[in-house]
């Protein structure tokens, strides 16, 4: 598989919005990981879909700042967490660990809200 890496020229408003989405993704992943670890030690077998349901129905309403960010970000965070545990249980990777701010901050770019980035006209 081939990937292309590009550097975006963002203004301050766009940088802030990107940082918020990356932080939201990290927060959701860490929240899911802590819940997954607690459920697993109690003898339950959690799954990403169930985590997403609990998050959407019980946790997300408690944090009003989440309403301003894309819902796809947390869906992919839980999907990535499920894939990480799947690889761990198959013996293909290490146990998932909590994400730290500033270390490979990312979120899926296909989820960007319409109009976040505008095409620039080249002279």
ABEGO torsion letter per residue (X at the ends): XBBBBBBBBBBAAAAAAAAAAAAAAAAAAAAAAAAAAAAAAAGBBBBAAAAAAAAAAAAAAABAAAAABBAAAAAAAAAAAAAAAAAAAAGABBBBBBBBBGBGBBBBAAABBBGABBBBBBX
